[in-house]
Amino acid sequence: MIVLVLGLLIFLGVHSVRIVADGWRAAQVARSGEGRWKGFFSLAAAVGLALIILGYHLAQTQPVVLWTPPPWVRYLGALLTIPAFVLLAAAYVPRNRIKAAVGHPMVAAVKTWAFAHLLANGTLAAAVLFGAFFVWAVFDFASARRRDRVAGTRYPAGAGSRDAIVLVVGLAAWALFAFLLHGWLIGVSPFG
């Protein structure tokens, strides 16, 4: 569990700099340059992610069961990830109505994904992993929306065709992941 917690501290820590020290972050970018900052950020995030994956795997070898979710909750969790994939697609398709309404759809996707997985998993390692991501996403979303209000940032909505692209890409990615990749990569089939 120590490796998992260390990975979460590193990964979510670097992703929390704008929440807790935005001025310091801006000073570091100005001092070292955006490229160097992004390089350090990416390296630290990659190390944190690798430790999260290793730590979760190690913790699952001797799982501590906190609760046993009823079987139907697994399906509910899988269905709740549909909006997470649509929100994720909205983060990358420019000028769509979902991004215009939500502002930060990637963070909203992480929040939705983490909540769905908290419901569907009852181990201590899952509670630590998905709970940490959920709490981080709640704070990051609030911080980002507050920065938008202060800066007067608006996200323009474009044509309905962009919304259609978001929905098609999001639903296709969800189906691919739910029915094929989740079982192959994670070892658990959401519907199976």
Legacy VTK file of the C-alpha trace (Angstrom):
# vtk DataFile Version 3.0
C-alpha trace
ASCII
DATASET POLYDATA
POINTS 192 float
0.000 0.000 0.000
2.969 2.317 0.594
3.949 2.210 -3.086
0.366 3.054 -4.125
0.161 5.988 -1.719
3.589 7.271 -2.801
2.518 7.094 -6.449
-0.712 8.956 -5.680
1.178 11.637 -3.771
3.558 12.197 -6.675
0.998 11.986 -9.502
-1.781 13.955 -7.851
0.754 16.251 -6.194
2.147 17.510 -9.484
-1.406 17.768 -10.817
-2.360 19.864 -7.768
0.228 22.621 -8.129
-2.277 24.950 -9.832
-4.757 24.305 -7.013
-2.446 25.111 -4.124
0.389 27.195 -5.598
-0.607 28.729 -8.920
1.607 31.767 -8.378
4.637 29.590 -7.602
3.892 27.511 -10.718
3.749 30.645 -12.880
7.074 31.827 -11.418
8.711 28.469 -12.157
7.432 28.473 -15.745
8.729 32.026 -16.202
12.098 31.151 -14.656
12.794 27.838 -16.371
10.638 28.082 -19.496
7.471 26.283 -20.442
9.259 23.395 -22.161
11.446 22.581 -19.164
8.468 22.871 -16.796
6.395 20.516 -18.958
9.313 18.097 -19.130
9.677 17.999 -15.345
5.913 17.763 -14.927
5.667 14.879 -17.411
8.561 12.985 -15.843
7.148 13.342 -12.331
3.654 12.360 -13.515
5.041 9.293 -15.326
6.947 8.171 -12.215
3.825 8.685 -10.104
1.656 6.761 -12.570
4.119 3.866 -12.697
4.135 3.703 -8.887
0.315 3.821 -8.814
0.078 0.887 -11.235
2.727 -1.132 -9.371
1.324 -0.237 -5.955
-2.255 -1.126 -6.890
-1.080 -4.432 -8.339
0.905 -5.218 -5.185
-2.013 -4.250 -2.927
-4.389 -6.481 -4.895
-2.227 -9.572 -4.286
-3.490 -9.566 -0.687
-6.683 -7.504 -0.861
-8.276 -6.063 2.237
-12.027 -6.234 1.617
-13.949 -3.315 3.099
-17.311 -4.219 1.567
-18.725 -6.518 -1.066
-20.720 -4.551 -3.612
-23.858 -6.305 -4.863
-23.471 -7.637 -8.429
-25.758 -4.999 -9.972
-23.445 -2.214 -8.742
-20.772 -3.482 -11.138
-23.127 -2.787 -14.054
-24.112 0.579 -12.620
-20.441 1.518 -12.345
-19.840 0.454 -15.947
-22.785 2.537 -17.136
-21.638 5.560 -15.119
-18.406 5.522 -17.069
-20.328 6.365 -20.272
-20.567 10.057 -19.346
-16.902 9.934 -18.264
-15.850 8.869 -21.775
-18.125 11.466 -23.388
-16.657 14.169 -21.137
-13.150 12.979 -21.998
-13.932 13.261 -25.712
-15.359 16.741 -25.102
-12.005 17.816 -23.683
-10.326 17.183 -27.051
-12.952 18.229 -29.607
-12.736 22.013 -29.910
-15.797 24.243 -29.678
-18.420 21.785 -28.449
-21.391 22.506 -26.212
-20.337 20.110 -23.467
-17.030 21.912 -22.977
-18.867 25.245 -23.153
-21.198 24.108 -20.361
-18.739 22.199 -18.173
-15.578 24.216 -18.769
-13.187 21.460 -17.745
-14.617 18.204 -19.071
-11.451 16.160 -18.493
-11.509 16.841 -14.751
-15.262 16.156 -14.702
-14.518 12.868 -16.510
-11.975 11.881 -13.849
-14.485 12.707 -11.112
-17.183 10.580 -12.786
-14.772 7.712 -13.504
-13.492 7.671 -9.915
-17.010 7.760 -8.443
-18.136 4.861 -10.671
-15.132 2.790 -9.603
-15.619 3.622 -5.921
-19.112 2.163 -6.163
-18.050 -0.991 -7.969
-14.979 -1.932 -5.905
-14.834 -2.794 -2.239
-11.152 -3.252 -1.436
-9.001 -0.914 0.599
-6.644 -0.398 -2.344
-9.589 0.574 -4.595
-10.952 2.949 -1.964
-7.533 4.616 -1.639
-6.934 4.795 -5.405
-10.351 5.918 -6.605
-11.079 7.957 -3.484
-7.869 9.944 -3.967
-8.700 10.639 -7.614
-12.271 11.601 -6.715
-11.225 14.049 -3.983
-8.516 15.528 -6.220
-10.988 15.973 -9.096
-13.544 17.713 -6.859
-10.939 20.235 -5.670
-9.322 20.659 -9.081
-12.668 21.260 -10.806
-13.663 23.890 -8.241
-10.245 25.563 -8.523
-10.328 25.601 -12.325
-13.852 27.043 -12.443
-12.814 29.706 -9.916
-9.823 30.649 -12.119
-12.201 30.857 -15.100
-14.537 33.208 -13.234
-11.680 35.448 -12.106
-10.188 35.577 -15.624
-13.574 35.875 -17.327
-12.830 32.760 -19.388
-15.633 31.476 -21.593
-15.597 28.335 -23.688
-17.449 28.993 -26.945
-19.855 26.415 -28.306
-19.641 25.565 -31.975
-21.871 23.751 -34.388
-23.964 20.748 -33.445
-21.718 18.587 -35.609
-18.994 18.963 -32.979
-21.374 17.707 -30.297
-22.160 14.708 -32.501
-18.439 13.996 -32.866
-18.036 14.157 -29.072
-20.893 11.699 -28.547
-19.791 9.256 -31.256
-16.132 9.269 -30.172
-17.036 9.060 -26.471
-19.493 6.194 -26.923
-17.169 4.298 -29.266
-14.234 4.675 -26.855
-16.436 3.543 -23.962
-17.628 0.460 -25.867
-14.096 -0.438 -26.928
-12.790 -0.070 -23.393
-15.761 -1.683 -21.607
-16.038 -4.723 -23.843
-12.419 -5.312 -24.833
-9.630 -3.236 -23.339
-10.682 -3.156 -19.658
-10.542 -6.943 -19.389
-7.306 -7.137 -21.355
-5.480 -4.288 -19.598
-6.990 -4.392 -16.104
-7.922 -8.052 -15.869
-11.572 -7.394 -14.987
-14.403 -7.379 -17.504
-17.084 -4.871 -16.453
-19.884 -6.913 -17.953
-18.495 -10.308 -17.554
LINES 1 193
192 0 1 2 3 4 5 6 7 8 9 10 11 12 13 14 15 16 17 18 19 20 21 22 23 24 25 26 27 28 29 30 31 32 33 34 35 36 37 38 39 40 41 42 43 44 45 46 47 48 49 50 51 52 53 54 55 56 57 58 59 60 61 62 63 64 65 66 67 68 69 70 71 72 73 74 75 76 77 78 79 80 81 82 83 84 85 86 87 88 89 90 91 92 93 94 95 96 97 98 99 100 101 102 103 104 105 106 107 108 109 110 111 112 113 114 115 116 117 118 119 120 121 122 123 124 125 126 127 128 129 130 131 132 133 134 135 136 137 138 139 140 141 142 143 144 145 146 147 148 149 150 151 152 153 154 155 156 157 158 159 160 161 162 163 164 165 166 167 168 169 170 171 172 173 174 175 176 177 178 179 180 181 182 183 184 185 186 187 188 189 190 191
